[in-house]
């Protein structure tokens, strides 16, 4: 074999290998995911990226199943849910399991994170809270698309004045100015946001009104529901080996870090 033929064969082999590599990469299925844009450490949007415990867990789970996860930095929580309902996005990285959402979402059995819910108030305008009836007639701030469990959602709808906003910062600002009386929020998330945003006058009331759970949610249109048993096994292991606890700590610190 002469040198020219050897070089030709070598170049041809390289081209074939590159084509094969490209084919493999092209065939790796990509799924689209979105999440709550204002709920650290569960998930939040910062500088055009969806960050937090739930996005990281979703990537770990679906990468292990052979998928690439494309995280959508959607700045509107209600729109995220609607896109999954309409089949434009495949999964919600974390959501409460409520009856209305089960029309279009399959939920993991194992939660990604537990979420004790508190009422946050302005310490300059305090009120006592021992039972739901103490909220009768008060004004509550809610983010579009938010839910805090069927029972509490129903009480707010029937017995309070609800003012909806499109961003968490708006709710904190209205509470700081006394334009709303309270806002329900996960205790850890509310404390992190109060610290990060500089609203030291906004504090949680005791007692915790309930403990809800964030689950990974798969859209009915996605064709991914058959992976749920394996996802639940992975989530169980991640809870048992401390992975989820470490992620909560790490992502809380990441949220509080100065913006780059």
C-alpha positions in Angstrom: 0.0 0.0 0.0 1.5 3.3 -1.1 1.6 6.4 1.2 -1.1 8.3 -0.7 -3.6 5.4 -0.4 -2.7 5.0 3.3 -3.4 8.7 3.9 -6.7 8.5 2.0 -7.8 5.5 4.1 -6.8 7.3 7.3 -8.8 10.4 6.4 -11.8 8.4 5.3 -11.8 6.6 8.7 -11.6 9.9 10.6 -14.6 11.2 8.6 -16.6 8.1 9.2 -15.9 8.3 13.0 -16.9 11.9 13.1 -20.1 11.2 11.2 -20.8 8.3 13.6 -20.2 10.5 16.6 -22.4 13.2 15.1 -25.2 10.7 14.5 -25.1 9.5 18.1 -25.3 13.0 19.4 -28.0 13.9 17.0 -30.1 10.9 18.2 -29.8 11.8 21.9 -33.4 12.8 22.7 -33.9 16.3 24.1 -36.7 17.1 26.5 -37.9 20.6 27.5 -38.4 21.5 31.1 -39.7 24.6 32.9 -40.2 25.5 36.6 -41.2 28.1 39.1 -39.2 31.3 38.4 -39.4 32.8 41.9 -39.1 29.9 44.4 -35.6 29.4 45.7 -34.1 27.0 46.5 -36.6 24.9 44.6 -36.1 26.9 41.4 -35.6 30.4 40.2 -34.6 32.3 37.1 -31.4 34.3 37.1 -29.6 35.9 34.2 -31.6 33.9 31.7 -31.1 30.5 33.4 -33.4 28.3 35.4 -31.5 27.4 38.6 -32.2 25.5 41.8 -32.6 22.1 43.4 -35.4 20.9 41.1 -33.7 21.8 37.7 -30.5 20.0 38.9 -32.4 17.0 40.1 -34.3 16.8 36.8 -31.1 16.9 34.8 -29.5 14.2 37.0 -32.6 11.9 36.6 -33.2 12.3 32.9 -29.5 12.3 32.0 -29.3 8.9 33.7 -32.2 7.8 31.5 -30.4 8.9 28.3 -32.0 12.3 27.7 -30.6 15.8 27.4 -32.7 18.3 29.4 -33.2 21.8 27.9 -34.2 24.1 30.8 -36.6 26.9 29.8 -36.0 30.1 31.7 -39.7 31.0 31.7 -40.3 34.1 33.8 -44.1 33.4 34.3 -45.1 30.4 36.4 -48.7 30.2 35.0 -47.3 30.3 31.4 -44.9 27.4 32.3 -47.8 25.3 33.4 -49.9 26.2 30.4 -47.0 25.3 28.0 -46.8 21.8 29.6 -50.5 21.4 29.4 -50.4 22.3 25.7 -47.5 20.0 24.9 -45.0 22.7 24.1 -42.9 21.7 27.1 -42.4 18.1 28.5 -41.9 18.4 32.2 -42.3 20.8 35.2 -39.2 20.3 37.3 -41.2 20.7 40.5 -44.9 21.3 41.3 -47.5 20.7 44.0 -49.8 17.8 43.3 -53.3 19.3 43.2 -56.4 17.9 41.5 -56.6 20.6 38.8 -53.1 19.8 37.6 -53.7 16.1 37.4 -55.7 16.7 34.2 -52.5 17.3 32.3 -49.6 16.1 34.5 -48.3 12.8 35.8 -46.5 13.2 39.2 -43.7 11.3 40.7 -44.7 9.4 43.9 -41.5 10.5 45.7 -41.2 14.3 46.4 -38.2 16.3 45.3 -38.5 18.6 48.4 -40.9 19.2 51.3 -42.2 22.7 51.7 -43.6 23.9 55.0 -45.9 26.9 54.2 -46.0 30.0 56.4 -47.9 33.3 56.1 -45.4 36.2 55.6 -46.4 39.6 57.0 -44.9 43.0 57.4 -43.7 43.2 61.1 -44.8 46.9 61.1 -48.4 45.7 60.5 -48.7 42.6 62.6 -51.9 40.5 63.3 -52.5 37.4 65.3 -52.9 34.1 63.5 -54.1 30.9 65.2 -56.6 29.5 62.7 -57.7 30.2 59.1 -60.7 32.2 60.3 -58.2 34.9 61.5 -57.6 35.7 57.8 -61.3 36.5 57.0 -61.6 39.6 54.9 -57.8 40.3 54.6 -56.0 41.0 51.4 -53.6 38.3 50.2 -50.9 38.5 47.5 -50.6 35.6 45.2 -48.4 34.9 42.2 -50.2 33.9 39.0 -50.4 30.1 38.9 -49.6 29.6 42.6 -51.3 27.0 44.7 -50.9 26.0 48.3 -53.0 22.9 48.5 -56.7 22.5 47.6 -58.1 23.3 51.1 -56.1 26.5 51.6 -56.7 27.6 48.0 -60.4 27.2 48.5 -60.4 29.2 51.8 -58.5 32.1 50.2 -60.8 32.1 47.2 -64.0 32.2 49.4 -62.9 34.4 52.4 -60.1 36.8 51.4 -59.5 39.5 48.8 -56.9 38.1 46.3 -54.5 40.4 44.4 -52.5 38.5 41.8 -49.0 39.5 40.6 -46.7 38.2 37.9 -43.4 38.2 39.9 -42.3 37.5 43.5 -40.6 40.8 43.8 -44.0 42.6 43.2 -45.5 40.7 46.1 -42.7 41.6 48.5 -42.9 45.2 47.4 -46.7 45.4 48.0 -46.3 43.7 51.4 -43.5 46.1 52.4 -45.8 49.1 51.4 -48.8 47.7 53.3 -50.9 47.2 50.1 -51.5 43.6 51.0 -51.9 42.0 54.5 -50.0 38.7 53.9 -48.6 36.3 51.4 -48.4 32.5 51.8 -44.9 31.1 50.9 -42.7 28.2 51.6 -40.9 29.2 54.9 -37.4 28.5 53.5 -38.1 30.2 50.2 -39.6 33.3 51.9 -36.8 33.7 54.3 -34.2 33.4 51.5 -36.0 35.9 49.4 -36.5 38.4 52.3 -32.7 38.2 52.9 -31.7 38.5 49.3 -34.1 41.3 48.4 -33.4 43.3 51.5 -37.0 43.2 52.9 -36.0 42.6 56.5 -39.4 43.8 57.8 -41.1 40.8 56.1 -41.2 37.8 58.5 -43.1 34.5 58.7 -45.9 33.9 61.2 -46.3 30.8 63.4 -47.7 28.3 63.2 -46.9 26.7 59.8 -50.2 26.4 58.0 -49.4 23.1 56.2 -46.5 21.1 54.7 -46.8 20.6 51.0 -44.5 18.7 48.7 -42.9 19.5 45.4 -43.0 16.6 42.9 -41.4 16.2 39.5 -44.3 16.5 37.0 -44.5 15.0 33.5 -46.8 16.3 30.9 -49.4 13.9 29.5 -48.3 14.8 25.9 -44.6 14.0 26.6 -44.6 10.2 26.3 -42.3 10.1 29.3 -44.7 8.7 32.0 -43.3 5.2 31.6 -40.1 6.4 33.3 -41.8 7.3 36.6 -41.1 4.0 38.4 -37.3 4.5 37.7 -37.5 8.2 38.6 -39.1 7.3 42.0 -36.3 4.7 42.7 -33.7 7.4 41.9 -35.4 10.0 44.1 -35.6 7.5 47.0 -31.8 6.8 46.7 -31.0 10.5 46.5 -33.0 11.1 49.7 -31.4 8.2 51.5 -27.8 9.0 50.6 -28.2 12.7 51.5 -27.9 14.0 47.9 -31.2 16.0 48.1 -30.2 17.6 51.5 -26.8 18.6 50.1 -28.5 20.1 47.0 -30.9 22.2 49.1 -27.9 23.6 51.1 -25.8 24.3 48.1 -28.6 25.9 46.0 -29.7 28.1 49.0 -26.1 29.4 49.2 -26.0 29.9 45.5 -29.2 32.0 45.6 -27.9 34.2 48.4 -24.5 34.8 46.6 -24.0 38.2 45.1 -25.1 38.4 41.4 -22.2 38.2 39.0 
